[in-house]
């Protein structure tokens, strides 16, 4: 998760992903981007963290990591 700390746009995307419970259309609209752009960002998050934002176990890790980062900033 530390690698994500320096990528504000990706961290914001991840937080919106949680806020909208993985609803891609609603999340993309809230971010003001196309769903394909959202998918690209989620793939990038997966590459940087080693966690797949589409898998439940990895989502928990991502959620906890994002909470730690946003609470310390």
PDB file of N, CA, C, O and CB in Angstrom:
ATOM      1  N   UNK A   1       0.818  -1.202   0.000  1.00  0.00           N
ATOM      2  CA  UNK A   1       0.000   0.000   0.000  1.00  0.00           C
ATOM      3  C   UNK A   1       0.853   1.253   0.000  1.00  0.00           C
ATOM      4  O   UNK A   1       0.425   2.297  -0.492  1.00  0.00           O
ATOM      5  CB  UNK A   1      -0.926   0.005   1.195  1.00  0.00           C
ATOM      6  N   UNK A   2       2.042   1.161   0.540  1.00  0.00           N
ATOM      7  CA  UNK A   2       2.902   2.325   0.597  1.00  0.00           C
ATOM      8  C   UNK A   2       3.183   2.912  -0.775  1.00  0.00           C
ATOM      9  O   UNK A   2       3.355   4.123  -0.919  1.00  0.00           O
ATOM     10  CB  UNK A   2       4.187   1.971   1.266  1.00  0.00           C
ATOM     11  N   UNK A   3       3.229   2.052  -1.778  1.00  0.00           N
ATOM     12  CA  UNK A   3       3.497   2.527  -3.133  1.00  0.00           C
ATOM     13  C   UNK A   3       2.345   3.377  -3.650  1.00  0.00           C
ATOM     14  O   UNK A   3       2.537   4.237  -4.510  1.00  0.00           O
ATOM     15  CB  UNK A   3       3.744   1.346  -4.075  1.00  0.00           C
ATOM     16  N   UNK A   4       1.173   3.139  -3.137  1.00  0.00           N
ATOM     17  CA  UNK A   4      -0.011   3.883  -3.563  1.00  0.00           C
ATOM     18  C   UNK A   4      -0.059   5.271  -2.933  1.00  0.00           C
ATOM     19  O   UNK A   4      -0.718   6.171  -3.453  1.00  0.00           O
ATOM     20  CB  UNK A   4      -1.274   3.108  -3.209  1.00  0.00           C
ATOM     21  N   UNK A   5       0.629   5.439  -1.831  1.00  0.00           N
ATOM     22  CA  UNK A   5       0.630   6.702  -1.086  1.00  0.00           C
ATOM     23  C   UNK A   5       1.042   7.877  -1.966  1.00  0.00           C
ATOM     24  O   UNK A   5       0.527   8.983  -1.801  1.00  0.00           O
ATOM     25  CB  UNK A   5       1.566   6.605   0.114  1.00  0.00           C
ATOM     26  N   UNK A   6       1.957   7.651  -2.892  1.00  0.00           N
ATOM     27  CA  UNK A   6       2.458   8.724  -3.762  1.00  0.00           C
ATOM     28  C   UNK A   6       1.604   8.942  -5.009  1.00  0.00           C
ATOM     29  O   UNK A   6       1.928   9.795  -5.836  1.00  0.00           O
ATOM     30  CB  UNK A   6       3.872   8.419  -4.178  1.00  0.00           C
ATOM     31  N   UNK A   7       0.533   8.194  -5.151  1.00  0.00           N
ATOM     32  CA  UNK A   7      -0.344   8.290  -6.320  1.00  0.00           C
ATOM     33  C   UNK A   7      -1.720   8.762  -5.857  1.00  0.00           C
ATOM     34  O   UNK A   7      -2.638   7.962  -5.680  1.00  0.00           O
ATOM     35  CB  UNK A   7      -0.446   6.916  -7.069  1.00  0.00           C
ATOM     36  N   UNK A   8      -1.845  10.059  -5.669  1.00  0.00           N
ATOM     37  CA  UNK A   8      -3.063  10.644  -5.102  1.00  0.00           C
ATOM     38  C   UNK A   8      -4.293  10.293  -5.940  1.00  0.00           C
ATOM     39  O   UNK A   8      -5.340   9.955  -5.388  1.00  0.00           O
ATOM     40  CB  UNK A   8      -2.920  12.167  -4.995  1.00  0.00           C
ATOM     41  N   UNK A   9      -4.175  10.370  -7.250  1.00  0.00           N
ATOM     42  CA  UNK A   9      -5.310  10.074  -8.128  1.00  0.00           C
ATOM     43  C   UNK A   9      -5.777   8.630  -7.945  1.00  0.00           C
ATOM     44  O   UNK A   9      -6.978   8.364  -7.899  1.00  0.00           O
ATOM     45  CB  UNK A   9      -4.931  10.327  -9.600  1.00  0.00           C
ATOM     46  N   UNK A  10      -4.834   7.709  -7.841  1.00  0.00           N
ATOM     47  CA  UNK A  10      -5.203   6.304  -7.661  1.00  0.00           C
ATOM     48  C   UNK A  10      -5.791   6.063  -6.277  1.00  0.00           C
ATOM     49  O   UNK A  10      -6.727   5.278  -6.128  1.00  0.00           O
ATOM     50  CB  UNK A  10      -3.988   5.401  -7.877  1.00  0.00           C
ATOM     51  N   UNK A  11      -5.257   6.722  -5.285  1.00  0.00           N
ATOM     52  CA  UNK A  11      -5.800   6.587  -3.934  1.00  0.00           C
ATOM     53  C   UNK A  11      -7.223   7.141  -3.878  1.00  0.00           C
ATOM     54  O   UNK A  11      -8.099   6.535  -3.260  1.00  0.00           O
ATOM     55  CB  UNK A  11      -4.899   7.313  -2.909  1.00  0.00           C
ATOM     56  N   UNK A  12      -7.456   8.278  -4.514  1.00  0.00           N
ATOM     57  CA  UNK A  12      -8.811   8.841  -4.589  1.00  0.00           C
ATOM     58  C   UNK A  12      -9.759   7.885  -5.311  1.00  0.00           C
ATOM     59  O   UNK A  12     -10.906   7.705  -4.900  1.00  0.00           O
ATOM     60  CB  UNK A  12      -8.789  10.206  -5.307  1.00  0.00           C
ATOM     61  N   UNK A  13      -9.270   7.277  -6.385  1.00  0.00           N
ATOM     62  CA  UNK A  13     -10.074   6.308  -7.127  1.00  0.00           C
ATOM     63  C   UNK A  13     -10.447   5.133  -6.237  1.00  0.00           C
ATOM     64  O   UNK A  13     -11.598   4.696  -6.229  1.00  0.00           O
ATOM     65  CB  UNK A  13      -9.318   5.816  -8.370  1.00  0.00           C
ATOM     66  N   UNK A  14      -9.489   4.627  -5.498  1.00  0.00           N
ATOM     67  CA  UNK A  14      -9.744   3.495  -4.612  1.00  0.00           C
ATOM     68  C   UNK A  14     -10.765   3.854  -3.536  1.00  0.00           C
ATOM     69  O   UNK A  14     -11.653   3.057  -3.233  1.00  0.00           O
ATOM     70  CB  UNK A  14      -8.441   3.025  -3.964  1.00  0.00           C
ATOM     71  N   UNK A  15     -10.645   5.030  -2.968  1.00  0.00           N
ATOM     72  CA  UNK A  15     -11.600   5.461  -1.941  1.00  0.00           C
ATOM     73  C   UNK A  15     -13.010   5.580  -2.519  1.00  0.00           C
ATOM     74  O   UNK A  15     -13.983   5.204  -1.864  1.00  0.00           O
ATOM     75  CB  UNK A  15     -11.164   6.808  -1.332  1.00  0.00           C
ATOM     76  N   UNK A  16     -13.124   6.099  -3.737  1.00  0.00           N
ATOM     77  CA  UNK A  16     -14.439   6.173  -4.391  1.00  0.00           C
ATOM     78  C   UNK A  16     -14.967   4.778  -4.693  1.00  0.00           C
ATOM     79  O   UNK A  16     -16.168   4.533  -4.579  1.00  0.00           O
ATOM     80  CB  UNK A  16     -14.357   7.000  -5.690  1.00  0.00           C
ATOM     81  N   UNK A  17     -14.086   3.863  -5.077  1.00  0.00           N
ATOM     82  CA  UNK A  17     -14.469   2.482  -5.357  1.00  0.00           C
ATOM     83  C   UNK A  17     -15.155   1.870  -4.131  1.00  0.00           C
ATOM     84  O   UNK A  17     -16.164   1.176  -4.249  1.00  0.00           O
ATOM     85  CB  UNK A  17     -13.229   1.643  -5.765  1.00  0.00           C
ATOM     86  N   UNK A  18     -14.588   2.140  -2.960  1.00  0.00           N
ATOM     87  CA  UNK A  18     -15.198   1.648  -1.720  1.00  0.00           C
ATOM     88  C   UNK A  18     -16.490   2.395  -1.413  1.00  0.00           C
ATOM     89  O   UNK A  18     -17.490   1.793  -1.020  1.00  0.00           O
ATOM     90  CB  UNK A  18     -14.219   1.790  -0.546  1.00  0.00           C
ATOM     91  N   UNK A  19     -16.458   3.702  -1.596  1.00  0.00           N
ATOM     92  CA  UNK A  19     -17.637   4.524  -1.300  1.00  0.00           C
ATOM     93  C   UNK A  19     -18.852   4.073  -2.114  1.00  0.00           C
ATOM     94  O   UNK A  19     -19.980   4.094  -1.621  1.00  0.00           O
ATOM     95  CB  UNK A  19     -17.337   6.003  -1.583  1.00  0.00           C
ATOM     96  N   UNK A  20     -18.616   3.670  -3.352  1.00  0.00           N
ATOM     97  CA  UNK A  20     -19.702   3.251  -4.230  1.00  0.00           C
ATOM     98  C   UNK A  20     -19.819   1.728  -4.319  1.00  0.00           C
ATOM     99  O   UNK A  20     -20.431   1.195  -5.245  1.00  0.00           O
ATOM    100  CB  UNK A  20     -19.498   3.834  -5.617  1.00  0.00           C
ATOM    101  N   UNK A  21     -19.230   1.044  -3.353  1.00  0.00           N
ATOM    102  CA  UNK A  21     -19.362  -0.424  -3.213  1.00  0.00           C
ATOM    103  C   UNK A  21     -19.064  -1.183  -4.503  1.00  0.00           C
ATOM    104  O   UNK A  21     -19.718  -2.179  -4.813  1.00  0.00           O
ATOM    105  CB  UNK A  21     -20.764  -0.773  -2.750  1.00  0.00           C
ATOM    106  N   UNK A  22     -18.079  -0.707  -5.244  1.00  0.00           N
ATOM    107  CA  UNK A  22     -17.675  -1.398  -6.458  1.00  0.00           C
ATOM    108  C   UNK A  22     -18.615  -1.236  -7.637  1.00  0.00           C
ATOM    109  O   UNK A  22     -18.480  -1.941  -8.638  1.00  0.00           O
ATOM    110  CB  UNK A  22     -17.527  -2.819  -6.171  1.00  0.00           C
ATOM    111  N   UNK A  23     -19.564  -0.319  -7.534  1.00  0.00           N
ATOM    112  CA  UNK A  23     -20.471  -0.040  -8.657  1.00  0.00           C
ATOM    113  C   UNK A  23     -19.717   0.834  -9.656  1.00  0.00           C
ATOM    114  O   UNK A  23     -19.565   2.040  -9.457  1.00  0.00           O
ATOM    115  CB  UNK A  23     -21.803   0.667  -8.171  1.00  0.00           C
ATOM    116  N   UNK A  24     -19.249   0.207 -10.728  1.00  0.00           N
ATOM    117  CA  UNK A  24     -18.335   0.901 -11.632  1.00  0.00           C
ATOM    118  C   UNK A  24     -18.929   2.140 -12.289  1.00  0.00           C
ATOM    119  O   UNK A  24     -18.244   3.158 -12.396  1.00  0.00           O
ATOM    120  CB  UNK A  24     -17.882  -0.038 -12.690  1.00  0.00           C
ATOM    121  N   UNK A  25     -20.166   2.086 -12.726  1.00  0.00           N
ATOM    122  CA  UNK A  25     -20.754   3.246 -13.397  1.00  0.00           C
ATOM    123  C   UNK A  25     -20.885   4.428 -12.435  1.00  0.00           C
ATOM    124  O   UNK A  25     -20.509   5.551 -12.771  1.00  0.00           O
ATOM    125  CB  UNK A  25     -22.128   2.886 -13.982  1.00  0.00           C
ATOM    126  N   UNK A  26     -21.414   4.175 -11.253  1.00  0.00           N
ATOM    127  CA  UNK A  26     -21.587   5.244 -10.262  1.00  0.00           C
ATOM    128  C   UNK A  26     -20.239   5.803  -9.825  1.00  0.00           C
ATOM    129  O   UNK A  26     -20.088   7.012  -9.654  1.00  0.00           O
ATOM    130  CB  UNK A  26     -22.362   4.725  -9.039  1.00  0.00           C
ATOM    131  N   UNK A  27     -19.273   4.930  -9.649  1.00  0.00           N
ATOM    132  CA  UNK A  27     -17.932   5.362  -9.245  1.00  0.00           C
ATOM    133  C   UNK A  27     -17.297   6.224 -10.334  1.00  0.00           C
ATOM    134  O   UNK A  27     -16.743   7.285 -10.046  1.00  0.00           O
ATOM    135  CB  UNK A  27     -17.036   4.141  -8.939  1.00  0.00           C
ATOM    136  N   UNK A  28     -17.378   5.772 -11.575  1.00  0.00           N
ATOM    137  CA  UNK A  28     -16.806   6.534 -12.690  1.00  0.00           C
ATOM    138  C   UNK A  28     -17.464   7.902 -12.809  1.00  0.00           C
ATOM    139  O   UNK A  28     -16.784   8.905 -13.027  1.00  0.00           O
ATOM    140  CB  UNK A  28     -16.963   5.761 -14.008  1.00  0.00           C
ATOM    141  N   UNK A  29     -18.777   7.945 -12.666  1.00  0.00           N
ATOM    142  CA  UNK A  29     -19.484   9.228 -12.736  1.00  0.00           C
ATOM    143  C   UNK A  29     -19.045  10.159 -11.613  1.00  0.00           C
ATOM    144  O   UNK A  29     -18.852  11.353 -11.838  1.00  0.00           O
ATOM    145  CB  UNK A  29     -21.001   9.009 -12.672  1.00  0.00           C
ATOM    146  N   UNK A  30     -18.887   9.625 -10.414  1.00  0.00           N
ATOM    147  CA  UNK A  30     -18.456  10.449  -9.277  1.00  0.00           C
ATOM    148  C   UNK A  30     -17.053  11.002  -9.492  1.00  0.00           C
ATOM    149  O   UNK A  30     -16.737  12.107  -9.050  1.00  0.00           O
ATOM    150  CB  UNK A  30     -18.501   9.634  -7.981  1.00  0.00           C
ATOM    151  N   UNK A  31     -16.221  10.229 -10.170  1.00  0.00           N
ATOM    152  CA  UNK A  31     -14.857  10.675 -10.461  1.00  0.00           C
ATOM    153  C   UNK A  31     -14.789  11.553 -11.712  1.00  0.00           C
ATOM    154  O   UNK A  31     -13.775  12.201 -11.968  1.00  0.00           O
ATOM    155  CB  UNK A  31     -13.942   9.471 -10.631  1.00  0.00           C
ATOM    156  N   UNK A  32     -15.878  11.570 -12.489  1.00  0.00           N
ATOM    157  CA  UNK A  32     -15.901  12.350 -13.723  1.00  0.00           C
ATOM    158  C   UNK A  32     -15.079  11.721 -14.832  1.00  0.00           C
ATOM    159  O   UNK A  32     -14.504  12.423 -15.664  1.00  0.00           O
ATOM    160  CB  UNK A  32     -15.401  13.739 -13.458  1.00  0.00           C
ATOM    161  N   UNK A  33     -15.024  10.378 -14.842  1.00  0.00           N
ATOM    162  CA  UNK A  33     -14.244   9.671 -15.855  1.00  0.00           C
ATOM    163  C   UNK A  33     -15.109   8.590 -16.504  1.00  0.00           C
ATOM    164  O   UNK A  33     -16.191   8.263 -16.016  1.00  0.00           O
ATOM    165  CB  UNK A  33     -12.962   9.049 -15.233  1.00  0.00           C
ATOM    166  N   UNK A  34     -14.612   8.051 -17.603  1.00  0.00           N
ATOM    167  CA  UNK A  34     -15.280   6.950 -18.300  1.00  0.00           C
ATOM    168  C   UNK A  34     -15.010   5.647 -17.542  1.00  0.00           C
ATOM    169  O   UNK A  34     -14.000   5.527 -16.849  1.00  0.00           O
ATOM    170  CB  UNK A  34     -14.791   6.844 -19.785  1.00  0.00           C
ATOM    171  N   UNK A  35     -15.904   4.683 -17.675  1.00  0.00           N
ATOM    172  CA  UNK A  35     -15.721   3.391 -16.995  1.00  0.00           C
ATOM    173  C   UNK A  35     -14.432   2.700 -17.410  1.00  0.00           C
ATOM    174  O   UNK A  35     -13.813   2.013 -16.598  1.00  0.00           O
ATOM    175  CB  UNK A  35     -16.900   2.476 -17.280  1.00  0.00           C
ATOM    176  N   UNK A  36     -14.019   2.868 -18.658  1.00  0.00           N
ATOM    177  CA  UNK A  36     -12.754   2.272 -19.101  1.00  0.00           C
ATOM    178  C   UNK A  36     -11.572   2.894 -18.368  1.00  0.00           C
ATOM    179  O   UNK A  36     -10.602   2.206 -18.050  1.00  0.00           O
ATOM    180  CB  UNK A  36     -12.581   2.443 -20.618  1.00  0.00           C
ATOM    181  N   UNK A  37     -11.653   4.185 -18.101  1.00  0.00           N
ATOM    182  CA  UNK A  37     -10.596   4.858 -17.340  1.00  0.00           C
ATOM    183  C   UNK A  37     -10.566   4.335 -15.911  1.00  0.00           C
ATOM    184  O   UNK A  37      -9.495   4.151 -15.332  1.00  0.00           O
ATOM    185  CB  UNK A  37     -10.803   6.389 -17.347  1.00  0.00           C
ATOM    186  N   UNK A  38     -11.731   4.099 -15.351  1.00  0.00           N
ATOM    187  CA  UNK A  38     -11.809   3.526 -14.008  1.00  0.00           C
ATOM    188  C   UNK A  38     -11.159   2.144 -13.990  1.00  0.00           C
ATOM    189  O   UNK A  38     -10.367   1.836 -13.099  1.00  0.00           O
ATOM    190  CB  UNK A  38     -13.281   3.438 -13.534  1.00  0.00           C
ATOM    191  N   UNK A  39     -11.492   1.325 -14.964  1.00  0.00           N
ATOM    192  CA  UNK A  39     -10.907  -0.015 -15.044  1.00  0.00           C
ATOM    193  C   UNK A  39      -9.383   0.065 -15.149  1.00  0.00           C
ATOM    194  O   UNK A  39      -8.676  -0.701 -14.495  1.00  0.00           O
ATOM    195  CB  UNK A  39     -11.485  -0.785 -16.251  1.00  0.00           C
ATOM    196  N   UNK A  40      -8.879   0.984 -15.965  1.00  0.00           N
ATOM    197  CA  UNK A  40      -7.433   1.167 -16.104  1.00  0.00           C
ATOM    198  C   UNK A  40      -6.809   1.537 -14.761  1.00  0.00           C
ATOM    199  O   UNK A  40      -5.775   0.987 -14.383  1.00  0.00           O
ATOM    200  CB  UNK A  40      -7.123   2.255 -17.153  1.00  0.00           C
ATOM    201  N   UNK A  41      -7.434   2.462 -14.042  1.00  0.00           N
ATOM    202  CA  UNK A  41      -6.901   2.879 -12.739  1.00  0.00           C
ATOM    203  C   UNK A  41      -6.909   1.723 -11.745  1.00  0.00           C
ATOM    204  O   UNK A  41      -5.958   1.553 -10.982  1.00  0.00           O
ATOM    205  CB  UNK A  41      -7.714   4.055 -12.180  1.00  0.00           C
ATOM    206  N   UNK A  42      -7.971   0.934 -11.751  1.00  0.00           N
ATOM    207  CA  UNK A  42      -8.042  -0.208 -10.835  1.00  0.00           C
ATOM    208  C   UNK A  42      -6.971  -1.244 -11.170  1.00  0.00           C
ATOM    209  O   UNK A  42      -6.393  -1.858 -10.273  1.00  0.00           O
ATOM    210  CB  UNK A  42      -9.437  -0.854 -10.889  1.00  0.00           C
ATOM    211  N   UNK A  43      -6.711  -1.435 -12.459  1.00  0.00           N
ATOM    212  CA  UNK A  43      -5.633  -2.338 -12.866  1.00  0.00           C
ATOM    213  C   UNK A  43      -4.286  -1.806 -12.395  1.00  0.00           C
ATOM    214  O   UNK A  43      -3.441  -2.575 -11.938  1.00  0.00           O
ATOM    215  CB  UNK A  43      -5.628  -2.522 -14.394  1.00  0.00           C
ATOM    216  N   UNK A  44      -4.082  -0.506 -12.501  1.00  0.00           N
ATOM    217  CA  UNK A  44      -2.836   0.121 -12.048  1.00  0.00           C
ATOM    218  C   UNK A  44      -2.679  -0.055 -10.537  1.00  0.00           C
ATOM    219  O   UNK A  44      -1.582  -0.334 -10.052  1.00  0.00           O
ATOM    220  CB  UNK A  44      -2.812   1.627 -12.423  1.00  0.00           C
ATOM    221  N   UNK A  45      -3.770   0.109  -9.800  1.00  0.00           N
ATOM    222  CA  UNK A  45      -3.747  -0.110  -8.352  1.00  0.00           C
ATOM    223  C   UNK A  45      -3.312  -1.542  -8.062  1.00  0.00           C
ATOM    224  O   UNK A  45      -2.497  -1.783  -7.171  1.00  0.00           O
ATOM    225  CB  UNK A  45      -5.141   0.176  -7.723  1.00  0.00           C
ATOM    226  N   UNK A  46      -3.857  -2.488  -8.817  1.00  0.00           N
ATOM    227  CA  UNK A  46      -3.477  -3.888  -8.652  1.00  0.00           C
ATOM    228  C   UNK A  46      -2.003  -4.119  -8.910  1.00  0.00           C
ATOM    229  O   UNK A  46      -1.351  -4.858  -8.172  1.00  0.00           O
ATOM    230  CB  UNK A  46      -4.291  -4.756  -9.570  1.00  0.00           C
ATOM    231  N   UNK A  47      -1.469  -3.494  -9.953  1.00  0.00           N
ATOM    232  CA  UNK A  47      -0.048  -3.626 -10.280  1.00  0.00           C
ATOM    233  C   UNK A  47       0.832  -3.059  -9.173  1.00  0.00           C
ATOM    234  O   UNK A  47       1.829  -3.673  -8.793  1.00  0.00           O
ATOM    235  CB  UNK A  47       0.260  -2.924 -11.601  1.00  0.00           C
ATOM    236  N   UNK A  48       0.470  -1.898  -8.661  1.00  0.00           N
ATOM    237  CA  UNK A  48       1.283  -1.235  -7.640  1.00  0.00           C
ATOM    238  C   UNK A  48       1.234  -1.928  -6.283  1.00  0.00           C
ATOM    239  O   UNK A  48       2.223  -1.939  -5.550  1.00  0.00           O
ATOM    240  CB  UNK A  48       0.835   0.190  -7.483  1.00  0.00           C
ATOM    241  N   UNK A  49       0.087  -2.502  -5.954  1.00  0.00           N
ATOM    242  CA  UNK A  49      -0.099  -3.067  -4.612  1.00  0.00           C
ATOM    243  C   UNK A  49       0.010  -4.580  -4.555  1.00  0.00           C
ATOM    244  O   UNK A  49       0.238  -5.147  -3.487  1.00  0.00           O
ATOM    245  CB  UNK A  49      -1.428  -2.660  -4.080  1.00  0.00           C
ATOM    246  N   UNK A  50      -0.152  -5.235  -5.691  1.00  0.00           N
ATOM    247  CA  UNK A  50      -0.188  -6.693  -5.689  1.00  0.00           C
ATOM    248  C   UNK A  50      -1.528  -7.237  -5.225  1.00  0.00           C
ATOM    249  O   UNK A  50      -1.668  -8.438  -4.996  1.00  0.00           O
ATOM    250  CB  UNK A  50       0.910  -7.235  -4.812  1.00  0.00           C
ATOM    251  N   UNK A  51      -2.512  -6.360  -5.083  1.00  0.00           N
ATOM    252  CA  UNK A  51      -3.860  -6.747  -4.652  1.00  0.00           C
ATOM    253  C   UNK A  51      -4.847  -6.470  -5.779  1.00  0.00           C
ATOM    254  O   UNK A  51      -4.807  -5.416  -6.413  1.00  0.00           O
ATOM    255  CB  UNK A  51      -4.277  -5.984  -3.358  1.00  0.00           C
ATOM    256  N   UNK A  52      -5.727  -7.425  -6.016  1.00  0.00           N
ATOM    257  CA  UNK A  52      -6.731  -7.299  -7.067  1.00  0.00           C
ATOM    258  C   UNK A  52      -7.990  -6.645  -6.499  1.00  0.00           C
ATOM    259  O   UNK A  52      -8.662  -7.246  -5.661  1.00  0.00           O
ATOM    260  CB  UNK A  52      -7.063  -8.685  -7.681  1.00  0.00           C
ATOM    261  N   UNK A  53      -8.324  -5.428  -6.935  1.00  0.00           N
ATOM    262  CA  UNK A  53      -9.492  -4.732  -6.387  1.00  0.00           C
ATOM    263  C   UNK A  53     -10.828  -5.378  -6.741  1.00  0.00           C
ATOM    264  O   UNK A  53     -11.881  -4.890  -6.333  1.00  0.00           O
ATOM    265  CB  UNK A  53      -9.497  -3.320  -6.866  1.00  0.00           C
ATOM    266  N   UNK A  54     -10.789  -6.470  -7.495  1.00  0.00           N
ATOM    267  CA  UNK A  54     -12.016  -7.191  -7.825  1.00  0.00           C
ATOM    268  C   UNK A  54     -12.200  -8.439  -6.952  1.00  0.00           C
ATOM    269  O   UNK A  54     -13.233  -9.103  -7.038  1.00  0.00           O
ATOM    270  CB  UNK A  54     -12.007  -7.587  -9.300  1.00  0.00           C
ATOM    271  N   UNK A  55     -11.209  -8.761  -6.116  1.00  0.00           N
ATOM    272  CA  UNK A  55     -11.283  -9.947  -5.254  1.00  0.00           C
ATOM    273  C   UNK A  55     -11.536  -9.530  -3.810  1.00  0.00           C
ATOM    274  O   UNK A  55     -10.911  -8.598  -3.303  1.00  0.00           O
ATOM    275  CB  UNK A  55      -9.980 -10.781  -5.352  1.00  0.00           C
ATOM    276  N   UNK A  56     -12.447 -10.219  -3.165  1.00  0.00           N
ATOM    277  CA  UNK A  56     -12.874  -9.850  -1.816  1.00  0.00           C
ATOM    278  C   UNK A  56     -11.722  -9.817  -0.822  1.00  0.00           C
ATOM    279  O   UNK A  56     -11.588  -8.849  -0.074  1.00  0.00           O
ATOM    280  CB  UNK A  56     -13.928 -10.812  -1.332  1.00  0.00           C
ATOM    281  N   UNK A  57     -10.887 -10.851  -0.795  1.00  0.00           N
ATOM    282  CA  UNK A  57      -9.772 -10.877   0.157  1.00  0.00           C
ATOM    283  C   UNK A  57      -8.831  -9.692  -0.052  1.00  0.00           C
ATOM    284  O   UNK A  57      -8.385  -9.061   0.907  1.00  0.00           O
ATOM    285  CB  UNK A  57      -8.993 -12.190   0.025  1.00  0.00           C
ATOM    286  N   UNK A  58      -8.541  -9.403  -1.306  1.00  0.00           N
ATOM    287  CA  UNK A  58      -7.657  -8.282  -1.612  1.00  0.00           C
ATOM    288  C   UNK A  58      -8.331  -6.948  -1.313  1.00  0.00           C
ATOM    289  O   UNK A  58      -7.670  -5.991  -0.909  1.00  0.00           O
ATOM    290  CB  UNK A  58      -7.225  -8.334  -3.076  1.00  0.00           C
ATOM    291  N   UNK A  59      -9.644  -6.886  -1.512  1.00  0.00           N
ATOM    292  CA  UNK A  59     -10.379  -5.654  -1.206  1.00  0.00           C
ATOM    293  C   UNK A  59     -10.226  -5.277   0.257  1.00  0.00           C
ATOM    294  O   UNK A  59     -10.084  -4.099   0.586  1.00  0.00           O
ATOM    295  CB  UNK A  59     -11.860  -5.811  -1.552  1.00  0.00           C
ATOM    296  N   UNK A  60     -10.255  -6.262   1.129  1.00  0.00           N
ATOM    297  CA  UNK A  60     -10.090  -5.986   2.554  1.00  0.00           C
ATOM    298  C   UNK A  60      -8.721  -5.376   2.819  1.00  0.00           C
ATOM    299  O   UNK A  60      -8.607  -4.394   3.553  1.00  0.00           O
ATOM    300  CB  UNK A  60     -10.274  -7.270   3.381  1.00  0.00           C
ATOM    301  N   UNK A  61      -7.693  -5.949   2.232  1.00  0.00           N
ATOM    302  CA  UNK A  61      -6.335  -5.404   2.398  1.00  0.00           C
ATOM    303  C   UNK A  61      -6.257  -3.972   1.865  1.00  0.00           C
ATOM    304  O   UNK A  61      -5.697  -3.086   2.511  1.00  0.00           O
ATOM    305  CB  UNK A  61      -5.298  -6.298   1.673  1.00  0.00           C
ATOM    306  N   UNK A  62      -6.821  -3.764   0.691  1.00  0.00           N
ATOM    307  CA  UNK A  62      -6.804  -2.430   0.089  1.00  0.00           C
ATOM    308  C   UNK A  62      -7.576  -1.429   0.934  1.00  0.00           C
ATOM    309  O   UNK A  62      -7.134  -0.296   1.128  1.00  0.00           O
ATOM    310  CB  UNK A  62      -7.386  -2.477  -1.320  1.00  0.00           C
ATOM    311  N   UNK A  63      -8.726  -1.849   1.434  1.00  0.00           N
ATOM    312  CA  UNK A  63      -9.543  -0.954   2.257  1.00  0.00           C
ATOM    313  C   UNK A  63      -8.794  -0.545   3.523  1.00  0.00           C
ATOM    314  O   UNK A  63      -8.729   0.638   3.858  1.00  0.00           O
ATOM    315  CB  UNK A  63     -10.878  -1.629   2.626  1.00  0.00           C
ATOM    316  N   UNK A  64      -8.237  -1.515   4.215  1.00  0.00           N
ATOM    317  CA  UNK A  64      -7.508  -1.209   5.450  1.00  0.00           C
ATOM    318  C   UNK A  64      -6.293  -0.331   5.169  1.00  0.00           C
ATOM    319  O   UNK A  64      -6.006   0.599   5.923  1.00  0.00           O
ATOM    320  CB  UNK A  64      -7.070  -2.502   6.147  1.00  0.00           C
ATOM    321  N   UNK A  65      -5.585  -0.627   4.091  1.00  0.00           N
ATOM    322  CA  UNK A  65      -4.430   0.188   3.727  1.00  0.00           C
ATOM    323  C   UNK A  65      -4.822   1.610   3.379  1.00  0.00           C
ATOM    324  O   UNK A  65      -4.155   2.560   3.789  1.00  0.00           O
ATOM    325  CB  UNK A  65      -3.697  -0.435   2.565  1.00  0.00           C
ATOM    326  N   UNK A  66      -5.901   1.762   2.626  1.00  0.00           N
ATOM    327  CA  UNK A  66      -6.371   3.103   2.254  1.00  0.00           C
ATOM    328  C   UNK A  66      -6.801   3.878   3.491  1.00  0.00           C
ATOM    329  O   UNK A  66      -6.548   5.079   3.591  1.00  0.00           O
ATOM    330  CB  UNK A  66      -7.539   3.013   1.249  1.00  0.00           C
ATOM    331  N   UNK A  67      -7.445   3.205   4.424  1.00  0.00           N
ATOM    332  CA  UNK A  67      -7.861   3.865   5.662  1.00  0.00           C
ATOM    333  C   UNK A  67      -6.650   4.356   6.448  1.00  0.00           C
ATOM    334  O   UNK A  67      -6.663   5.463   6.987  1.00  0.00           O
ATOM    335  CB  UNK A  67      -8.700   2.911   6.525  1.00  0.00           C
ATOM    336  N   UNK A  68      -5.615   3.541   6.514  1.00  0.00           N
ATOM    337  CA  UNK A  68      -4.402   3.942   7.236  1.00  0.00           C
ATOM    338  C   UNK A  68      -3.750   5.150   6.579  1.00  0.00           C
ATOM    339  O   UNK A  68      -3.320   6.077   7.266  1.00  0.00           O
ATOM    340  CB  UNK A  68      -3.403   2.778   7.299  1.00  0.00           C
ATOM    341  N   UNK A  69      -3.675   5.142   5.252  1.00  0.00           N
ATOM    342  CA  UNK A  69      -3.045   6.250   4.532  1.00  0.00           C
ATOM    343  C   UNK A  69      -3.847   7.531   4.708  1.00  0.00           C
ATOM    344  O   UNK A  69      -3.279   8.574   5.030  1.00  0.00           O
ATOM    345  CB  UNK A  69      -2.904   5.915   3.039  1.00  0.00           C
ATOM    346  N   UNK A  70      -5.155   7.467   4.503  1.00  0.00           N
ATOM    347  CA  UNK A  70      -5.962   8.687   4.549  1.00  0.00           C
ATOM    348  C   UNK A  70      -6.097   9.233   5.963  1.00  0.00           C
ATOM    349  O   UNK A  70      -6.271  10.440   6.136  1.00  0.00           O
ATOM    350  CB  UNK A  70      -7.339   8.424   3.971  1.00  0.00           C
ATOM    351  N   UNK A  71      -6.024   8.401   6.953  1.00  0.00           N
ATOM    352  CA  UNK A  71      -6.127   8.878   8.339  1.00  0.00           C
ATOM    353  C   UNK A  71      -4.830   9.517   8.824  1.00  0.00           C
ATOM    354  O   UNK A  71      -4.845  10.328   9.749  1.00  0.00           O
ATOM    355  CB  UNK A  71      -6.506   7.727   9.263  1.00  0.00           C
ATOM    356  N   UNK A  72      -3.709   9.154   8.203  1.00  0.00           N
ATOM    357  CA  UNK A  72      -2.424   9.716   8.617  1.00  0.00           C
ATOM    358  C   UNK A  72      -2.048  10.969   7.845  1.00  0.00           C
ATOM    359  O   UNK A  72      -1.084  11.647   8.202  1.00  0.00           O
ATOM    360  CB  UNK A  72      -1.342   8.688   8.455  1.00  0.00           C
ATOM    361  N   UNK A  73      -2.791  11.288   6.792  1.00  0.00           N
ATOM    362  CA  UNK A  73      -2.475  12.492   5.991  1.00  0.00           C
ATOM    363  C   UNK A  73      -3.233  13.699   6.469  1.00  0.00           C
ATOM    364  O   UNK A  73      -3.083  14.785   5.908  1.00  0.00           O
ATOM    365  CB  UNK A  73      -2.786  12.257   4.523  1.00  0.00           C
TER     366      UNK A  73
END
